[in-house]
């Protein structure tokens, strides 16, 4: 039978792990964390009182995506269908938790697992070089658990932010790359855009980037851009207590706005609803959206993401931040499905509910002035 793992299974889980893998083993400490604190579910297959295998699924807070983190079968019980049974139960559990997709990585040199996931209907996504401790590559797969949904996805390449405060530039770069494939994404470009668009100060630490500075960065690189903000005041300023820092942020925003007013950049003081956001995407626009990180990370700070698609129930997004301390990988941050009703709550920041969206469009021919 298959049941939830318990702490008393810890010794057996460690033994199965150590006999199944030579590298990238889950430690006793990590197993304990997975069983007691993580946003995860570990199932075991029990036969005659003996635990023969396990599977662990991770859930991404605030999204409808699950990840098959690890599974293993005791070598003495291989080729009896235990692995397939565990994976299928993980799929059912993910659906119970309203997840519509399950993702995973498999070593390229693991034919039995590759064959299993192919048989179970998993779709190959991409190769991930140097993924494991021994530098072996992984193959990334996904299975749609709600096949009736057919998302319209833009081909938006993924770029991971390299600093805690560069989510804005990273999201902007992904949107620009989708519209201009020859654009080279690099850390140099990420930092250049941050220097151009930073608000100088933010809630703490280095300053982030606001919509007006990022709009200028996109425009000066030839892109058409529209800015939607629901507040004509200085953004993020209420989260900064120091009066001098607030004054600096105000001056920076006024400077951005003065330049924007001389350019053919549309600024709309209002919020885009779900239908309007979809219509912008249908017309070829790529939305870069300000959200509150609380629903994803339980921390209240402004965060930028790029929307990559939608279907009847969900928006899909690339999150440039990979929370490696929580065991996340790129798999957990690409085309994340978010229920539309949850996205609406997420796409605002601070006590005043500040909203900001940039709509990027392909570079057009510009008239000389």
DRENTIVO-763969 format. One record per atom (N, C-alpha, C): x, y, z; residue in three letters. Coordinates in pm, whole numbers, plus 50000, padded with zeros to 5 digits. Example, Ala and Ser with C-alpha at 12.3 -4.5 7.8 and 13.67 -1.06 7.14 Angstrom:
2
513194943150780ALA;512304955050780ALA;513204967050780ALA;512854977550708SER;513674989450714SER;512905000350787SER;
***
This chain:
369
500844988050000UNK;500005000050000UNK;500885012550000UNK;500295023649959UNK;500985036449960UNK;500385045150070UNK;501245050850151UNK;500785059150263UNK;501755070850282UNK;501335081250359UNK;502265092150391UNK;503415087050477UNK;504605092050450UNK;505775088250530UNK;505665094350669UNK;506235087350767UNK;506255091950905UNK;507705093150952UNK;507915099951064UNK;509265101651116UNK;509925088151148UNK;509105078351188UNK;509695065251218UNK;510205058151092UNK;509875063550974UNK;510395057950848UNK;511765063750813UNK;512265072950893UNK;513455080550857UNK;514655071450825UNK;514935061750911UNK;516085052950889UNK;515955045450756UNK;514755040550728UNK;514545033150604UNK;514685042250483UNK;514175054450491UNK;514295063950380UNK;515765066750349UNK;516555069050452UNK;517985071650433UNK;518675059550372UNK;518315047650418UNK;518935035550363UNK;518605033950215UNK;517335035750178UNK;516945034550037UNK;517665045049954UNK;517765057150006UNK;518445067949935UNK;519915064449909UNK;520585059750011UNK;522025056950000UNK;522325044949911UNK;521405035449905UNK;521635023949817UNK;521175026449674UNK;520425037149653UNK;519885040149519UNK;520725050249443UNK;521415059149513UNK;522135070149447UNK;523575070849495UNK;524465074349404UNK;525865076249439UNK;526175090849470UNK;525415100149411UNK;525605114449436UNK;524245120849461UNK;524245133449502UNK;523015141249523UNK;522045134049616UNK;522575127749718UNK;521705120649812UNK;521015130449908UNK;519785127449941UNK;519075135050043UNK;519595130350178UNK;520025139650261UNK;520585136150392UNK;519475133250493UNK;519875127450605UNK;518915124950713UNK;518265138150757UNK;519095148450770UNK;518575161450812UNK;517545166750712UNK;517855165450582UNK;516925170450480UNK;515635162250478UNK;515745149150496UNK;514535141050504UNK;513665145550622UNK;514285148150735UNK;513525152650852UNK;512805165850821UNK;513525174950754UNK;512915187750716UNK;511735185550621UNK;511925176750522UNK;510845173950426UNK;509605168250496UNK;509825160150599UNK;508715153650669UNK;508025162750769UNK;508725173050818UNK;508175180950927UNK;507885195550895UNK;508645201550804UNK;508515216050785UNK;508265220450642UNK;508755212950547UNK;508695217450407UNK;507265217250354UNK;507035225450251UNK;505755225050180UNK;505825213550081UNK;505765201350137UNK;506035189450059UNK;505215177750112UNK;505165167150032UNK;504515154750074UNK;505405143050033UNK;505735134550129UNK;506525122550101UNK;505655110250122UNK;505575101950020UNK;504785089650025UNK;505725077650025UNK;505325066950091UNK;506105054650089UNK;505225043150040UNK;505865033749975UNK;505205021349930UNK;505575010550030UNK;504555004950095UNK;504774994950199UNK;504224981450155UNK;505034971050172UNK;504634957550134UNK;505014948150248UNK;504014941450306UNK;504294932150415UNK;505004938450533UNK;504684951150561UNK;505304958150673UNK;506654964350641UNK;507164962250519UNK;508464967850480UNK;508264979350383UNK;508994990250404UNK;508955001650312UNK;509874998550195UNK;509314998450074UNK;510054994249954UNK;510495005949868UNK;509925017649889UNK;510275029149807UNK;509585041649857UNK;509995052949804UNK;509385065549845UNK;509335075149727UNK;508525085549740UNK;508475096549643UNK;508125109349717UNK;508825120149685UNK;508595133149750UNK;508175143449647UNK;507095150249674UNK;506585160849587UNK;506685174049660UNK;507215184149593UNK;507275197749648UNK;506165206149588UNK;505585214949670UNK;504535223949625UNK;505045238249635UNK;504705246149536UNK;505175259949527UNK;504075268949579UNK;504305275249694UNK;503305283849757UNK;502795294449660UNK;501495295949654UNK;500895306349571UNK;500725302749426UNK;501175290849385UNK;501045286849245UNK;500325273349236UNK;500045269249114UNK;499395256349089UNK;500365246649023UNK;501635247649063UNK;502685239149009UNK;503245230349120UNK;503465217549089UNK;504125208349181UNK;505375202749113UNK;506295197949195UNK;507545192449142UNK;507835179149210UNK;508065168949130UNK;508495156149184UNK;509975157549218UNK;510255159349344UNK;511595162649390UNK;512515150549385UNK;512015139049430UNK;512845127049430UNK;511965114749447UNK;512425103749389UNK;511785090849417UNK;512835079949406UNK;512655069249480UNK;513605058249475UNK;512915045549523UNK;513355034349469UNK;512835021249506UNK;513995012949557UNK;513775006049668UNK;514784996949722UNK;515234987449611UNK;516554986249588UNK;517044977549480UNK;516474963449483UNK;516124958449601UNK;515574944849611UNK;514144944049558UNK;513514955649536UNK;512114955849492UNK;511944962149355UNK;513014963249279UNK;512914969549148UNK;512124960849050UNK;511614967448943UNK;510894961048834UNK;509624953748880UNK;508954960048977UNK;507684954549022UNK;506554964949013UNK;506824975948942UNK;505804986248924UNK;505664995849040UNK;506584994949138UNK;506465003449257UNK;506715018149223UNK;507745020749139UNK;508035034549102UNK;506875041049030UNK;506285033948934UNK;505145039448860UNK;503975042148953UNK;503725032949047UNK;502605034749140UNK;502825047049227UNK;504055049249273UNK;504345060849357UNK;504175073849277UNK;504695074249154UNK;504585086349073UNK;503115089649045UNK;502325079449010UNK;500915081848981UNK;500165086749105UNK;500545081749223UNK;499905086849345UNK;500325101249371UNK;501565104849338UNK;502005118749351UNK;501195127849258UNK;500905123049138UNK;500085130849046UNK;498695133249104UNK;498115122749162UNK;496775124149221UNK;496815133849339UNK;497875133149418UNK;498005142249532UNK;498155156649485UNK;498925158649379UNK;499085172149325UNK;497745177749278UNK;496945169449212UNK;495615173949169UNK;494725177349288UNK;494815169349394UNK;494035172249515UNK;494385185949571UNK;495635190149552UNK;496085203249601UNK;495955213949494UNK;495125211349394UNK;494795220849287UNK;496005224749203UNK;496935215349186UNK;498055217549095UNK;497705211848959UNK;498035218948853UNK;497675214248719UNK;498875209248640UNK;500065209748700UNK;501255204848630UNK;502235199148732UNK;502905188448691UNK;503945182348772UNK;505225182148690UNK;506305187448745UNK;507585188148675UNK;508635180048750UNK;509695176548678UNK;510775168548739UNK;512015169148651UNK;513145164848709UNK;514385163248635UNK;514865148848647UNK;515465143848540UNK;516005130148537UNK;517405130648477UNK;518315122848533UNK;519655121948474UNK;519565116348332UNK;520405121848246UNK;520435116948107UNK;520865102348100UNK;521675098048198UNK;522185084348195UNK;521385074848285UNK;520085077648297UNK;519205069148378UNK;518075063848290UNK;518365054348200UNK;517355049448105UNK;516085043948170UNK;516145036548283UNK;514905031448341UNK;513925042548380UNK;514445053448442UNK;513565064448480UNK;513035071848357UNK;513905073948260UNK;513475080648137UNK;512355072748069UNK;512495059648067UNK;511475051048006UNK;510175051748085UNK;510295051848219UNK;509105052548304UNK;508315065348277UNK;508995076848277UNK;508275089448261UNK;507735091148119UNK;508425085748022UNK;507885085847886UNK;506585077647881UNK;506595066147945UNK;505425057447947UNK;504255064048019UNK;504565072048124UNK;503505078548202UNK;503025091648139UNK;503565095148024UNK;503035106647950UNK;503695119947980UNK;504925119648032UNK;505615132248058UNK;506235137747930UNK;506205150947919UNK;506685157847799UNK;508055163947826UNK;508995161147737UNK;510335166847750UNK;510295181947731UNK;510955189247822UNK;511005203847811UNK;512365208747763UNK;513445204447831UNK;514765209747797UNK;515845201747867UNK;517065203747822UNK;518225197947888UNK;518805208347983UNK;519265203848099UNK;519855212748199UNK;521305208248221UNK;522265214948161UNK;523675210848176UNK;524155212448320UNK;525105203948359UNK;525815205248486UNK;524835206248605UNK;523825197848604UNK;522765198848705UNK;523125191648835UNK;523815180348824UNK;524095172148941UNK;525495174648997UNK;525745169549116UNK;527025171849183UNK;528205167149100UNK;528025156449025UNK;529115151248941UNK;529145157448802UNK;528385168648787UNK;528345176648663UNK;527555169948550UNK;526835159348582UNK;525985153048480UNK;524805162248446UNK;524315160748324UNK;523165168648280UNK;521855162048324UNK;520825170248331UNK;519475165148360UNK;518575168248242UNK;517545160348226UNK;516485163148131UNK;515255167048212UNK;514635178048173UNK;513475183248246UNK;512205179048173UNK;511225174148251UNK;509955169448196UNK;508785175948270UNK;507645175548204UNK;506415180748266UNK;505225172348220UNK;504285170648310UNK;503025164248274UNK;501885173548312UNK;500995176148218UNK;499815184248246UNK;498765175448310UNK;498345179148430UNK;497375171248504UNK;495945175448475UNK;495805186248398UNK;494485191048356UNK;494545192848204UNK;494495181848128UNK;494705182547983UNK;493655190647908UNK;492535193547974UNK;491495201647906UNK;491935216147891UNK;492935220347969UNK;493445233947958UNK;494505234547848UNK;494425244847766UNK;495365246147654UNK;495925260347655UNK;496965262747736UNK;497465276447750UNK;498065282047623UNK;497805294847602UNK;498455302347496UNK;499725308347557UNK;500885302847519UNK;502145307247579UNK;503015314247476UNK;503535325747514UNK;504525332447431UNK;505865325547455UNK;506715325747355UNK;508045319747370UNK;508955329747440UNK;508905329347572UNK;509685338647652UNK;510865331147713UNK;512085334047670UNK;513255327547730UNK;513345331247879UNK;513955322547957UNK;514065325048101UNK;515435330848133UNK;515455340648224UNK;516695346248276UNK;516565347648426UNK;517495341848500UNK;517485342448646UNK;518205354948694UNK;517555362748780UNK;518215374448835UNK;519435370048915UNK;520515377948910UNK;521755374048976UNK;521955381149109UNK;521125391049138UNK;521195398349265UNK;519785399549323UNK;519705401349453UNK;518395401849519UNK;517525413349469UNK;518145423849416UNK;517395435949382UNK;517255438149232UNK;517515427949149UNK;517455429949003UNK;516325422048938UNK;515225419849010UNK;514095412948949UNK;513495421048834UNK;513495434348848UNK;512955442848742UNK;513725441648612UNK;515045444048615UNK;515825442348492UNK;515725428248434UNK;515755417948520UNK;515675404148470UNK;514345401648398UNK;513245406448457UNK;511935404648394UNK;511835412548264UNK;512355424748265UNK;512345432948144UNK;513155426248033UNK;514305420548069UNK;515165413847970UNK;514455401947908UNK;513725394247989UNK;512995382847935UNK;511955387347834UNK;511225398047868UNK;510225403247775UNK;510845408447647UNK;511965415347657UNK;512615420847538UNK;513155409647450UNK;513715399247513UNK;514265388047437UNK;513165380647360UNK;511955379747419UNK;510845373247350UNK;510475380647223UNK;510605393847226UNK;510235402147111UNK;511395404247014UNK;512595402747064UNK;513785404846981UNK;514785393547011UNK;514595381946947UNK;515385370046980UNK;516895371846971UNK;517355381046888UNK;518805382946873UNK;519425390446991UNK;518595395947080UNK;519095402947197UNK;519875393247286UNK;521065397147328UNK;521895388647413UNK;521645392047560UNK;521215382147636UNK;520975384147779UNK;522265381347855UNK;522635390647941UNK;523875389148016UNK;523775396748146UNK;524675393448236UNK;524695400748363UNK;525065415448341UNK;525885417948241UNK;526255431748209UNK;525015439948174UNK;524125434048092UNK;522885440948056UNK;521975442548178UNK;521895432048259UNK;521075432448380UNK;521485444148470UNK;522775445648493UNK;523255456248582UNK;523155470048516UNK;523305470448384UNK;523165483248314UNK;521745488448327UNK;520775479548307UNK;519375483748320UNK;519075487848463UNK;519635480348560UNK;519405484148700UNK;519945498148728UNK;521125501248676UNK;521685514648698UNK;520805525348634UNK;520225522148519UNK;519375531848449UNK;518035533948520UNK;517515523448583UNK;516115523648629UNK;515945523448780UNK;517035522848857UNK;516895521449001UNK;516245533549066UNK;515505530849171UNK;514875541449251UNK;515845546549358UNK;517075541549360UNK;518165545049451UNK;517955538749589UNK;516775540949647UNK;516465534649775UNK;515225525849761UNK;515065516749855UNK;513895507949855UNK;513615504450001UNK;512765494550024UNK;512375490850159UNK;513595488350247UNK;514615481750193UNK;515865479650264UNK;516925475950161UNK;518175477750197UNK;519245474050106UNK;519285482849983UNK;519765477049873UNK;519875484449748UNK;518495487749692UNK;518445498549615UNK;517195502449553UNK;516775492949443UNK;515475491249428UNK;514945483349319UNK;514685492149198UNK;513845487349108UNK;513525494948987UNK;512035497448979UNK;511675509548940UNK;510285513148924UNK;509855512548779UNK;508555513748752UNK;508045512248615UNK;508535523048520UNK;508725535448570UNK;509105546248480UNK;510555544648433UNK;511445541148524UNK;512825538948484UNK;512965527248389UNK;512215516448414UNK;512285504848325UNK;511685507848190UNK;510625516148188UNK;510035520148060UNK;511055527847975UNK;511815536548039UNK;512855543947966UNK;513925534447913UNK;514315524747994UNK;515335515147950UNK;514865507447827UNK;513605503347828UNK;513055495947714UNK;512945504847591UNK;512465517047611UNK;512295526347498UNK;513645529447432UNK;514645532047511UNK;515955535647456UNK;516625523847385UNK;516095511947404UNK;516585500247331UNK;515705496947211UNK;514805506347178UNK;514025505047056UNK;512655498847070UNK;512245495047192UNK;510955488347209UNK;509835498447229UNK;508655494547182UNK;507455502147214UNK;507025498047355UNK;506605507547436UNK;506255504247574UNK;505105513047623UNK;504195506947697UNK;503115514147763UNK;503235511647913UNK;502885521847992UNK;502985520848137UNK;501585522548197UNK;501205513148283UNK;499925513848353UNK;500205514248503UNK;499815525048568UNK;499965526248714UNK;498645531548770UNK;498255526648884UNK;496975531048941UNK;497125542949033UNK;498365547749050UNK;498635558649144UNK;499645567949079UNK;499325580849073UNK;500265590149010UNK;501285595549108UNK;501275590349233UNK;502265594449331UNK;503535586249315UNK;504495588549402UNK;505765581149398UNK;505535566949447UNK;505925557249367UNK;505745543249405UNK;506775539049510UNK;506365529749593UNK;507215523449697UNK;507585532749811UNK;507215545449801UNK;507735555249897UNK;507185553050038UNK;505965547450049UNK;505365545450181UNK;506075534550261UNK;506865526250193UNK;507575515550264UNK;508945519950312UNK;509295532550286UNK;510595537950329UNK;510345548450437UNK;510965546750553UNK;510695555550667UNK;511555568050667UNK;512785567050621UNK;513715578150628UNK;513265589450536UNK;513015601450588UNK;512535612750506UNK;513485616450392UNK;514785615850418UNK;515755619450314UNK;515715609350199UNK;515615596550232UNK;515525586250128UNK;514245587950047UNK;513155591250116UNK;511895593150045UNK;511995604949949UNK;512685615449993UNK;512835627149905UNK;513645623549781UNK;514705615549800UNK;515515611349686UNK;514685603249588UNK;513875593849639UNK;513025585649553UNK;512045594249475UNK;511515604549541UNK;510595613749475UNK;511285621149360UNK;512505625949385UNK;513245633249282UNK;513565624149164UNK;513955611649192UNK;514285602149086UNK;513065599648998UNK;511905597449062UNK;510705594948983UNK;510315606948899UNK;510405618848954UNK;510075630848878UNK;510995632348757UNK;512265628848776UNK;513215629648666UNK;512845619848554UNK;512495607448592UNK;512055597648494UNK;510835602748418UNK;509865608248492UNK;508615612748430UNK;508855624448335UNK;509745633448373UNK;510025644848286UNK;510555640148151UNK;511415630248152UNK;511945625048026UNK;510865617547949UNK;510065609548019UNK;509025601947951UNK;508015611047881UNK;507745622547938UNK;506755631747879UNK;507235637347746UNK;508535636547720UNK;509075641347592UNK;509095630347487UNK;508675618147526UNK;508775606547437UNK;507385600847408UNK;507255593447300UNK;505955587247267UNK;505725574447348UNK;505765575947481UNK;505495564847571UNK;504165567547641UNK;503205558747622UNK;501865560747679UNK;501885557147827UNK;501435566547911UNK;501315564148055UNK;499835565048091UNK;499305554348147UNK;497885553748182UNK;497765552448333UNK;497005561548392UNK;496755560648536UNK;495495552448559UNK;495705539648568UNK;494605530248585UNK;495175516148586UNK;494365506648625UNK;494825492748634UNK;494225484448521UNK;494995474548476UNK;494505465248375UNK;493805453648444UNK;492585450448399UNK;491915438748454UNK;492345426248376UNK;491815414748415UNK;492215402148354UNK;491995402048203UNK;490825406448159UNK;490505406248016UNK;491405415747940UNK;491665427447996UNK;492515437247928UNK;493955432247916UNK;494435425248019UNK;495775419648014UNK;495865409047903UNK;494835400647893UNK;494805390747787UNK;494755397147650UNK;493975407747636UNK;493875414547507UNK;495215420547466UNK;495955425747563UNK;497285431047532UNK;498185420047479UNK;498095408147537UNK;498915396947493UNK;498475392047356UNK;497175392047330UNK;496665388047199UNK;497165397347089UNK;497445409747126UNK;497965419447028UNK;499485419347022UNK;500105409547087UNK;501545408047078UNK;502335414347190UNK;501655419847290UNK;502365426047401UNK;502845415847504UNK;503955418947569UNK;504475410647678UNK;504365418747807UNK;503535414447903UNK;503375422048028UNK;504485419048129UNK;505065429548182UNK;505975428648296UNK;505225435048413UNK;504995427148518UNK;504015430948621UNK;504675431548759UNK;504315442048832UNK;504735443248972UNK;503785435049059UNK;504355426749146UNK;503535418949238UNK;504075420649380UNK;503275416549477UNK;503775415149613UNK;504305400949627UNK;505515399649679UNK;506125386449691UNK;505505378049802UNK;504585383849879UNK;504085376749997UNK;503425363449960UNK;502655363249853UNK;501945351049817UNK;502865340049765UNK;504055343849722UNK;505025333749675UNK;506035330049782UNK;506475340249861UNK;507585338049953UNK;507285341850098UNK;506055346350127UNK;505675350450262UNK;506555361650316UNK;507085369550226UNK;507835381550262UNK;507265393250183UNK;507135404550249UNK;506475415950185UNK;507505425250122UNK;507785422749994UNK;508625432149920UNK;508125432549776UNK;508325443849707UNK;507875444849568UNK;508725435949478UNK;508095429849380UNK;508795420049298UNK;508235420749156UNK;509105420049056UNK;508685420248916UNK;508745406348857UNK;507735403148775UNK;507695390548700UNK;507255393748556UNK;507375383948467UNK;506895385748330UNK;505825375248303UNK;504715379448246UNK;503615370348214UNK;503905363848079UNK;503805350548075UNK;504155343247953UNK;502955337247881UNK;501785337147945UNK;500625331347878UNK;499415330747968UNK;498355324647916UNK;497105323547990UNK;496255312547929UNK;495295307848006UNK;494245299247953UNK;492945303148023UNK;491995294248025UNK;490675297548080UNK;490735301348227UNK;491615295048303UNK;491635296848448UNK;492905303348501UNK;494005302548426UNK;495305306048481UNK;496035316448397UNK;496885324348466UNK;497975331348402UNK;499235323248427UNK;500195324348335UNK;501485317548351UNK;502565328148354UNK;503575326148437UNK;504595336448452UNK;505965330348475UNK;506985337948436UNK;508365335048472UNK;508715343548594UNK;509205337148697UNK;509685344148816UNK;511205344148811UNK;511855355848802UNK;513315356048787UNK;514065351948912UNK;513355351049026UNK;514025347649152UNK;513925332649178UNK;515065326049196UNK;515105311849228UNK;515535310549374UNK;514635306449459UNK;514905305449603UNK;515625292449633UNK;516935292349608UNK;517715280049625UNK;517765275549770UNK;517675285049865UNK;517705281250006UNK;516495272850045UNK;515415274349970UNK;514215266349996UNK;514165254049906UNK;515285250949839UNK;515345239049754UNK;514745240849617UNK;514505253449576UNK;513905255949445UNK;514965255449335UNK;514535251949215UNK;515385252349097UNK;514635260048988UNK;515265261448872UNK;514595268248760UNK;513265261648728UNK;513175248548752UNK;511935241248724UNK;510745247448795UNK;510995253248913UNK;509915258848994UNK;509575273248955UNK;510285278948858UNK;510145293348832UNK;509755296548688UNK;509615286448604UNK;509325288448462UNK;507855285148433UNK;507165294448366UNK;505755292448330UNK;504925287548448UNK;505035294548560UNK;504275291048679UNK;502785293648656UNK;501915283848678UNK;500485286348665UNK;499915292648793UNK;499245303948776UNK;498615311048888UNK;497145313048855UNK;496275308648942UNK;494845311148920UNK;494615326048898UNK;493755329548804UNK;493545343648772UNK;493085351748893UNK;492225345748973UNK;491745353049092UNK;492875355549191UNK;493815346049200UNK;494975348049287UNK;495945358049227UNK;496075357949095UNK;496965367349029UNK;496495381749053UNK;495195383949048UNK;494655397249071UNK;495015402349210UNK;494955393349310UNK;495325397249446UNK;496825399549459UNK;497595391949383UNK;499045392449390UNK;499605404849322UNK;498945409549218UNK;499475420349134UNK;499215434049195UNK;499675435849315UNK;499595448749384UNK;500605448549496UNK;501005460249542UNK;502015460649646UNK;501695471349750UNK;501965467949875UNK;501875477649983UNK;500465479750035UNK;500375487450142UNK;499085490050207UNK;498145497650115UNK;498695505650024UNK;497845513449934UNK;497475505649807UNK;497975493449794UNK;497635485349677UNK;498145491049547UNK;499405495249546UNK;499985500849424UNK;500095490149315UNK;499725493949193UNK;499765484849079UNK;500595491148968UNK;501385482848901UNK;502185487748789UNK;502405476548689UNK;502175479748562UNK;502375470148453UNK;503045477348337UNK;504075470948281UNK;504635475648155UNK;504185466048046UNK;503745471547934UNK;503435463347817UNK;504505465947712UNK;505315455647685UNK;506365456847585UNK;505855452147450UNK;506235459147345UNK;505865455147210UNK;507095455847120UNK;507015449047008UNK;508145448446916UNK;508595462446875UNK;509895463746855UNK;510415476846810UNK;509735480946679UNK;509345493346673UNK;508725498446553UNK;509595509146490UNK;509235513146368UNK;509995523946302UNK;509645537146367UNK;510655544746399UNK;510445557546468UNK;510795569046375UNK;510035579446389UNK;510295591446309UNK;511445599346370UNK;512245604946285UNK;513315613446334UNK;512745626846375UNK;513245631946487UNK;512755644746536UNK;513715655846493UNK;
***
